[in-house]
Amino acid sequence: MTSGVAPLERLASNPLVTPAQIQFSRATGAFNPGATIDHASGKVVLLVRVYEEETRRSSLGIALSADGEHIDEIWDRAAIGRVEPYEEWGVEDARITWLEQERRYAITYTGYSPAGPRVCLITTDDILAPERYRRHGPRIAGENKNCVVFPEKVGGEYVILHRPMPRMVGIRVSSLESDWPETGVPLVGPRPGTWRSSRVGAGAPPIRTSIGWLLPFHGATTIEEGNVYSMGWCVLDLENPDKVLYVSDTPALTPLAPYEIEHGIIPQVDPANFITGIRVVFPQGLVERGEDLIVYYGAADVSVGGARVRKKDLVASLADAIERKQGGIPL
């Protein structure tokens, strides 16, 4: 936990989604969830990556929760399957942004194919009607992952974070439907000898707060250090999101719970990359529920976990950290 910053508390109902709960395929993983609120029903929607044992490919399934802590329903069919050539090897790791002014959702995800991992986009006015999903294909040339879209425009432009290895960069575009720049303003990168010594990436789309744009992000150590994935907080300036106001110097959430550490062999992971076991907290969703913020994350590349913190406590503690010039070095 970052010193002085309000701590996240794991949900008592963790893990929220497990492979055994998936009905449409024999799954070895149900993890890395994008998250949003369905603005028709008010329910939390998780777009979960499902690794199919038979095909050794991923699709995306939907899980629903009324309170954000307990899963009420898991669909018996995939919401996003492998349809286009750029998805031949899998659809993975969705993030969901509600664009309130446009009354539509933007879903960014990784389309995997012989061309490598590509940042892809789907837009829709109904998150629970996959037949209304509109694919826009790869948005960025070249291999890329971990893309999030801000929930509102800044200076009349969409702000987008993505991850050309190994750092998180920010770009701006006038239209989501146009091609997005390959390069952008570097924001947060790896720092040798820290919890993010190898690479970083945006976690969930940010939320607007009094102190700035707040988002979780992931950091990973080197393979020699165990390739441990943890979560930290990042705060960007409201008017100029290219300015980093705060970044966690130590993890806000790191793999400690049994469901966040996998010592067995699972087909969705190359064991050579995890010499001390698969130790993963991989944030992809952030929603407001009552007075709390809930972070949804992939646990050990197997299941879905959640952790909560009171929003006002987190914002106040981060404001204090920013005033005291505490936190890590972004780059």
One Martini backbone bead per residue (centre of mass of N, CA, C, O) as a GRO file, in nm:
protein
  331
    1MET     BB    1   0.096   0.035   0.022
    2THR     BB    2   0.062   0.359   0.003
    3SER     BB    3   0.169   0.594   0.193
    4GLY     BB    4  -0.123   0.759   0.328
    5VAL     BB    5  -0.315   0.601   0.150
    6ALA     BB    6  -0.604   0.490   0.098
    7PRO     BB    7  -0.713   0.176   0.129
    8LEU     BB    8  -0.772  -0.119  -0.008
    9GLU     BB    9  -1.053  -0.354  -0.008
   10ARG     BB   10  -1.128  -0.657  -0.029
   11LEU     BB   11  -1.365  -0.854  -0.125
   12ALA     BB   12  -1.543  -1.104   0.032
   13SER     BB   13  -1.645  -1.231  -0.262
   14ASN     BB   14  -1.394  -1.336  -0.341
   15PRO     BB   15  -1.416  -1.448  -0.624
   16LEU     BB   16  -1.644  -1.338  -0.866
   17VAL     BB   17  -1.500  -1.491  -1.111
   18THR     BB   18  -1.491  -1.816  -1.262
   19PRO     BB   19  -1.442  -2.070  -1.479
   20ALA     BB   20  -1.683  -2.256  -1.368
   21GLN     BB   21  -1.912  -2.029  -1.456
   22ILE     BB   22  -1.875  -2.102  -1.744
   23GLN     BB   23  -2.095  -2.214  -2.015
   24PHE     BB   24  -1.985  -2.167  -2.330
   25SER     BB   25  -1.712  -2.284  -2.201
   26ARG     BB   26  -1.418  -2.437  -2.143
   27ALA     BB   27  -1.248  -2.287  -1.876
   28THR     BB   28  -0.927  -2.142  -1.740
   29GLY     BB   29  -1.041  -1.839  -1.777
   30ALA     BB   30  -1.182  -1.549  -1.573
   31PHE     BB   31  -1.074  -1.229  -1.661
   32ASN     BB   32  -1.005  -0.917  -1.716
   33PRO     BB   33  -1.219  -0.665  -1.638
   34GLY     BB   34  -1.442  -0.477  -1.758
   35ALA     BB   35  -1.621  -0.165  -1.653
   36THR     BB   36  -1.970  -0.070  -1.586
   37ILE     BB   37  -2.271   0.112  -1.626
   38ASP     BB   38  -2.595   0.046  -1.676
   39HIS     BB   39  -2.817   0.306  -1.775
   40ALA     BB   40  -3.087   0.135  -1.749
   41SER     BB   41  -3.039  -0.053  -1.467
   42GLY     BB   42  -2.761   0.005  -1.280
   43LYS     BB   43  -2.566  -0.208  -1.344
   44VAL     BB   44  -2.296  -0.401  -1.326
   45VAL     BB   45  -2.053  -0.444  -1.591
   46LEU     BB   46  -1.875  -0.731  -1.704
   47LEU     BB   47  -1.594  -0.778  -1.925
   48VAL     BB   48  -1.483  -1.099  -1.971
   49ARG     BB   49  -1.213  -1.296  -1.996
   50VAL     BB   50  -1.217  -1.600  -2.197
   51TYR     BB   51  -1.050  -1.903  -2.171
   52GLU     BB   52  -1.033  -2.154  -2.411
   53GLU     BB   53  -0.931  -2.472  -2.405
   54GLU     BB   54  -0.983  -2.579  -2.696
   55THR     BB   55  -0.879  -2.314  -2.866
   56ARG     BB   56  -0.678  -2.116  -2.720
   57ARG     BB   57  -0.884  -1.875  -2.678
   58SER     BB   58  -1.045  -1.555  -2.667
   59SER     BB   59  -1.325  -1.411  -2.503
   60LEU     BB   60  -1.628  -1.218  -2.423
   61GLY     BB   61  -1.803  -1.181  -2.120
   62ILE     BB   62  -2.099  -1.147  -1.910
   63ALA     BB   63  -2.139  -0.973  -1.597
   64LEU     BB   64  -2.373  -0.921  -1.321
   65SER     BB   65  -2.441  -0.640  -1.081
   66ALA     BB   66  -2.616  -0.467  -0.837
   67ASP     BB   67  -2.377  -0.405  -0.598
   68GLY     BB   68  -2.066  -0.497  -0.702
   69GLU     BB   69  -2.011  -0.779  -0.514
   70HIS     BB   70  -2.231  -0.960  -0.665
   71ILE     BB   71  -2.314  -1.213  -0.875
   72ASP     BB   72  -2.619  -1.263  -1.071
   73GLU     BB   73  -2.495  -1.289  -1.376
   74ILE     BB   74  -2.407  -1.520  -1.648
   75TRP     BB   75  -2.361  -1.561  -1.953
   76ASP     BB   76  -2.424  -1.825  -2.213
   77ARG     BB   77  -2.257  -1.614  -2.392
   78ALA     BB   78  -2.089  -1.436  -2.603
   79ALA     BB   79  -2.034  -1.095  -2.671
   80ILE     BB   80  -1.725  -1.132  -2.783
   81GLY     BB   81  -1.596  -1.254  -3.066
   82ARG     BB   82  -1.429  -1.414  -3.333
   83VAL     BB   83  -1.469  -1.239  -3.641
   84GLU     BB   84  -1.214  -1.101  -3.727
   85PRO     BB   85  -0.896  -1.118  -3.843
   86TYR     BB   86  -0.783  -0.939  -3.590
   87GLU     BB   87  -0.925  -1.193  -3.395
   88GLU     BB   88  -0.821  -1.488  -3.443
   89TRP     BB   89  -0.652  -1.518  -3.151
   90GLY     BB   90  -0.830  -1.287  -3.003
   91VAL     BB   91  -1.019  -1.142  -2.729
   92GLU     BB   92  -0.899  -0.878  -2.505
   93ASP     BB   93  -0.898  -0.665  -2.248
   94ALA     BB   94  -1.130  -0.473  -2.154
   95ARG     BB   95  -1.256  -0.136  -2.189
   96ILE     BB   96  -1.500   0.098  -2.037
   97THR     BB   97  -1.674   0.386  -2.175
   98TRP     BB   98  -1.881   0.651  -2.071
   99LEU     BB   99  -2.035   0.880  -2.299
  100GLU     BB  100  -2.254   1.097  -2.194
  101GLN     BB  101  -2.288   1.316  -2.422
  102GLU     BB  102  -2.340   1.059  -2.639
  103ARG     BB  103  -2.473   0.798  -2.533
  104ARG     BB  104  -2.204   0.606  -2.518
  105TYR     BB  105  -1.987   0.336  -2.574
  106ALA     BB  106  -1.636   0.253  -2.518
  107ILE     BB  107  -1.454  -0.027  -2.649
  108THR     BB  108  -1.153  -0.151  -2.551
  109TYR     BB  109  -0.924  -0.384  -2.718
  110THR     BB  110  -0.763  -0.691  -2.792
  111GLY     BB  111  -0.650  -0.786  -3.106
  112TYR     BB  112  -0.562  -1.114  -3.209
  113SER     BB  113  -0.295  -1.201  -3.444
  114PRO     BB  114  -0.049  -1.234  -3.675
  115ALA     BB  115  -0.012  -0.908  -3.625
  116GLY     BB  116  -0.086  -0.902  -3.336
  117PRO     BB  117  -0.140  -0.672  -3.100
  118ARG     BB  118  -0.444  -0.470  -3.101
  119VAL     BB  119  -0.609  -0.177  -3.094
  120CYS     BB  120  -0.957  -0.176  -3.032
  121LEU     BB  121  -1.304  -0.082  -3.143
  122ILE     BB  122  -1.617  -0.026  -2.971
  123THR     BB  123  -1.955   0.082  -3.024
  124THR     BB  124  -2.244   0.181  -2.808
  125ASP     BB  125  -2.587   0.224  -2.669
  126ASP     BB  126  -2.576  -0.097  -2.569
  127ILE     BB  127  -2.418  -0.312  -2.355
  128LEU     BB  128  -2.669  -0.548  -2.370
  129ALA     BB  129  -2.634  -0.533  -2.713
  130PRO     BB  130  -2.433  -0.690  -2.929
  131GLU     BB  131  -2.594  -0.631  -3.200
  132ARG     BB  132  -2.500  -0.306  -3.158
  133TYR     BB  133  -2.221  -0.345  -3.215
  134ARG     BB  134  -1.941  -0.142  -3.334
  135ARG     BB  135  -1.688  -0.196  -3.543
  136HIS     BB  136  -1.347  -0.028  -3.598
  137GLY     BB  137  -1.102  -0.161  -3.532
  138PRO     BB  138  -0.799  -0.078  -3.564
  139ARG     BB  139  -0.636   0.230  -3.437
  140ILE     BB  140  -0.332   0.125  -3.418
  141ALA     BB  141  -0.031   0.097  -3.523
  142GLY     BB  142   0.073  -0.182  -3.419
  143GLU     BB  143   0.181  -0.292  -3.128
  144ASN     BB  144  -0.076  -0.304  -2.864
  145LYS     BB  145  -0.208  -0.184  -2.539
  146ASN     BB  146  -0.380  -0.054  -2.287
  147CYS     BB  147  -0.666   0.105  -2.346
  148VAL     BB  148  -0.805   0.439  -2.285
  149VAL     BB  149  -1.101   0.639  -2.246
  150PHE     BB  150  -1.224   0.923  -2.185
  151PRO     BB  151  -1.542   1.049  -2.068
  152GLU     BB  152  -1.426   1.327  -2.178
  153LYS     BB  153  -1.351   1.606  -2.317
  154VAL     BB  154  -1.044   1.797  -2.396
  155GLY     BB  155  -1.046   2.065  -2.577
  156GLY     BB  156  -1.238   1.899  -2.793
  157GLU     BB  157  -1.094   1.619  -2.717
  158TYR     BB  158  -0.988   1.310  -2.719
  159VAL     BB  159  -0.861   1.103  -2.458
  160ILE     BB  160  -0.575   0.876  -2.476
  161LEU     BB  161  -0.452   0.567  -2.357
  162HIS     BB  162  -0.140   0.390  -2.417
  163ARG     BB  163   0.096   0.087  -2.491
  164PRO     BB  164   0.396   0.131  -2.585
  165MET     BB  165   0.648  -0.026  -2.524
  166PRO     BB  166   0.667   0.027  -2.162
  167ARG     BB  167   0.459   0.275  -2.183
  168MET     BB  168   0.257   0.549  -2.104
  169VAL     BB  169   0.040   0.726  -2.327
  170GLY     BB  170  -0.076   1.036  -2.478
  171ILE     BB  171  -0.369   1.122  -2.670
  172ARG     BB  172  -0.536   1.304  -2.947
  173VAL     BB  173  -0.873   1.327  -3.085
  174SER     BB  174  -1.154   1.417  -3.282
  175SER     BB  175  -1.199   1.101  -3.356
  176LEU     BB  176  -1.264   0.767  -3.298
  177GLU     BB  177  -1.280   0.678  -3.614
  178SER     BB  178  -1.005   0.748  -3.639
  179ASP     BB  179  -0.686   0.745  -3.647
  180TRP     BB  180  -0.431   0.671  -3.422
  181PRO     BB  181  -0.157   0.748  -3.271
  182GLU     BB  182   0.137   0.581  -3.198
  183THR     BB  183   0.230   0.839  -3.060
  184GLY     BB  184   0.314   1.020  -2.751
  185VAL     BB  185   0.291   1.128  -2.433
  186PRO     BB  186   0.481   1.061  -2.185
  187LEU     BB  187   0.392   0.952  -1.845
  188VAL     BB  188   0.449   0.636  -1.770
  189GLY     BB  189   0.715   0.431  -1.640
  190PRO     BB  190   0.971   0.253  -1.582
  191ARG     BB  191   1.151   0.154  -1.266
  192PRO     BB  192   1.421   0.062  -1.138
  193GLY     BB  193   1.365  -0.114  -0.832
  194THR     BB  194   1.059  -0.146  -0.865
  195TRP     BB  195   0.722  -0.243  -0.911
  196ARG     BB  196   0.795  -0.103  -1.222
  197SER     BB  197   1.063  -0.223  -1.383
  198SER     BB  198   0.937  -0.304  -1.683
  199ARG     BB  199   0.612  -0.213  -1.684
  200VAL     BB  200   0.322  -0.035  -1.809
  201GLY     BB  201  -0.044   0.038  -1.765
  202ALA     BB  202  -0.347   0.103  -1.817
  203GLY     BB  203  -0.644   0.026  -1.663
  204ALA     BB  204  -0.876   0.245  -1.629
  205PRO     BB  205  -1.088   0.462  -1.679
  206PRO     BB  206  -1.118   0.766  -1.580
  207ILE     BB  207  -1.198   0.995  -1.319
  208ARG     BB  208  -1.348   1.270  -1.199
  209THR     BB  209  -1.189   1.503  -0.980
  210SER     BB  210  -1.072   1.756  -0.773
  211ILE     BB  211  -0.754   1.660  -0.845
  212GLY     BB  212  -0.834   1.480  -1.101
  213TRP     BB  213  -0.744   1.224  -1.295
  214LEU     BB  214  -0.846   0.894  -1.201
  215LEU     BB  215  -0.630   0.595  -1.205
  216PRO     BB  216  -0.555   0.282  -1.265
  217PHE     BB  217  -0.247   0.086  -1.269
  218HIS     BB  218   0.008  -0.109  -1.406
  219GLY     BB  219   0.279  -0.312  -1.279
  220ALA     BB  220   0.603  -0.466  -1.361
  221THR     BB  221   0.832  -0.690  -1.330
  222THR     BB  222   1.072  -0.875  -1.397
  223ILE     BB  223   1.137  -1.196  -1.461
  224GLU     BB  224   1.368  -1.216  -1.246
  225GLU     BB  225   1.146  -1.086  -1.027
  226GLY     BB  226   0.860  -1.256  -1.135
  227ASN     BB  227   0.641  -1.090  -1.283
  228VAL     BB  228   0.486  -0.876  -1.105
  229TYR     BB  229   0.151  -0.771  -1.067
  230SER     BB  230   0.039  -0.437  -1.002
  231MET     BB  231  -0.121  -0.161  -0.830
  232GLY     BB  232  -0.187   0.185  -0.906
  233TRP     BB  233  -0.191   0.537  -0.885
  234CYS     BB  234  -0.325   0.805  -1.099
  235VAL     BB  235  -0.275   1.164  -1.161
  236LEU     BB  236  -0.433   1.400  -1.373
  237ASP     BB  237  -0.479   1.680  -1.522
  238LEU     BB  238  -0.770   1.822  -1.618
  239GLU     BB  239  -0.660   2.029  -1.852
  240ASN     BB  240  -0.367   1.854  -1.853
  241PRO     BB  241  -0.312   1.516  -1.909
  242ASP     BB  242   0.013   1.542  -1.953
  243LYS     BB  243   0.002   1.586  -1.639
  244VAL     BB  244   0.160   1.457  -1.360
  245LEU     BB  245   0.067   1.450  -1.011
  246TYR     BB  246   0.049   1.124  -0.962
  247VAL     BB  247   0.236   0.831  -0.834
  248SER     BB  248   0.293   0.537  -0.720
  249ASP     BB  249   0.557   0.405  -0.516
  250THR     BB  250   0.355   0.190  -0.422
  251PRO     BB  251   0.136  -0.040  -0.397
  252ALA     BB  252  -0.217  -0.066  -0.367
  253LEU     BB  253  -0.199  -0.361  -0.514
  254THR     BB  254  -0.093  -0.693  -0.432
  255PRO     BB  255  -0.009  -1.016  -0.442
  256LEU     BB  256  -0.170  -1.222  -0.164
  257ALA     BB  257  -0.396  -1.374  -0.232
  258PRO     BB  258  -0.466  -1.688  -0.333
  259TYR     BB  259  -0.622  -1.586  -0.610
  260GLU     BB  260  -0.337  -1.414  -0.696
  261ILE     BB  261  -0.199  -1.710  -0.686
  262GLU     BB  262  -0.032  -1.931  -0.924
  263HIS     BB  263   0.133  -2.262  -0.933
  264GLY     BB  264   0.022  -2.367  -1.175
  265ILE     BB  265  -0.068  -2.493  -1.487
  266ILE     BB  266  -0.165  -2.269  -1.751
  267PRO     BB  267  -0.247  -2.211  -2.086
  268GLN     BB  268  -0.248  -1.875  -2.074
  269VAL     BB  269   0.055  -1.938  -1.971
  270ASP     BB  270   0.398  -1.882  -1.950
  271PRO     BB  271   0.600  -2.016  -1.711
  272ALA     BB  272   0.872  -1.869  -1.788
  273ASN     BB  273   0.745  -1.577  -1.687
  274PHE     BB  274   0.693  -1.739  -1.385
  275ILE     BB  275   0.919  -1.832  -1.143
  276THR     BB  276   0.709  -1.764  -0.871
  277GLY     BB  277   0.457  -1.750  -1.008
  278ILE     BB  278   0.130  -1.629  -1.055
  279ARG     BB  279   0.144  -1.275  -0.996
  280VAL     BB  280  -0.179  -1.108  -1.014
  281VAL     BB  281  -0.274  -0.757  -1.061
  282PHE     BB  282  -0.531  -0.646  -1.308
  283PRO     BB  283  -0.655  -0.352  -1.387
  284GLN     BB  284  -0.992  -0.253  -1.565
  285GLY     BB  285  -1.191  -0.140  -1.334
  286LEU     BB  286  -1.405   0.163  -1.253
  287VAL     BB  287  -1.647   0.228  -0.996
  288GLU     BB  288  -1.934   0.382  -0.870
  289ARG     BB  289  -2.063   0.301  -0.529
  290GLY     BB  290  -2.180   0.527  -0.379
  291GLU     BB  291  -1.903   0.602  -0.170
  292ASP     BB  292  -1.754   0.411  -0.366
  293LEU     BB  293  -1.475   0.247  -0.501
  294ILE     BB  294  -1.436   0.000  -0.764
  295VAL     BB  295  -1.202  -0.247  -0.831
  296TYR     BB  296  -1.131  -0.437  -1.120
  297TYR     BB  297  -0.960  -0.762  -1.151
  298GLY     BB  298  -0.708  -0.963  -1.236
  299ALA     BB  299  -0.642  -1.299  -1.102
  300ALA     BB  300  -0.383  -1.490  -1.199
  301ASP     BB  301  -0.518  -1.540  -1.483
  302VAL     BB  302  -0.825  -1.657  -1.376
  303SER     BB  303  -0.981  -1.423  -1.216
  304VAL     BB  304  -1.210  -1.212  -1.035
  305GLY     BB  305  -1.160  -0.903  -0.871
  306GLY     BB  306  -1.219  -0.689  -0.575
  307ALA     BB  307  -1.194  -0.336  -0.466
  308ARG     BB  308  -1.231  -0.096  -0.196
  309VAL     BB  309  -1.303   0.268  -0.156
  310ARG     BB  310  -1.341   0.564  -0.025
  311LYS     BB  311  -1.347   0.836  -0.211
  312LYS     BB  312  -1.290   1.073  -0.011
  313ASP     BB  313  -1.039   0.939   0.114
  314LEU     BB  314  -0.867   0.910  -0.134
  315VAL     BB  315  -0.866   1.204  -0.233
  316ALA     BB  316  -0.753   1.332   0.027
  317SER     BB  317  -0.486   1.166   0.035
  318LEU     BB  318  -0.386   1.257  -0.246
  319ALA     BB  319  -0.386   1.559  -0.195
  320ASP     BB  320  -0.174   1.543   0.029
  321ALA     BB  321   0.049   1.412  -0.142
  322ILE     BB  322   0.069   1.638  -0.350
  323GLU     BB  323   0.135   1.870  -0.152
  324ARG     BB  324   0.397   1.696  -0.043
  325LYS     BB  325   0.539   1.555  -0.287
  326GLN     BB  326   0.449   1.271  -0.325
  327GLY     BB  327   0.566   0.984  -0.464
  328GLY     BB  328   0.650   0.899  -0.768
  329ILE     BB  329   0.823   0.857  -1.065
  330PRO     BB  330   0.706   0.854  -1.378
  331LEU     BB  331   1.011   0.840  -1.560
   0.00000   0.00000   0.00000
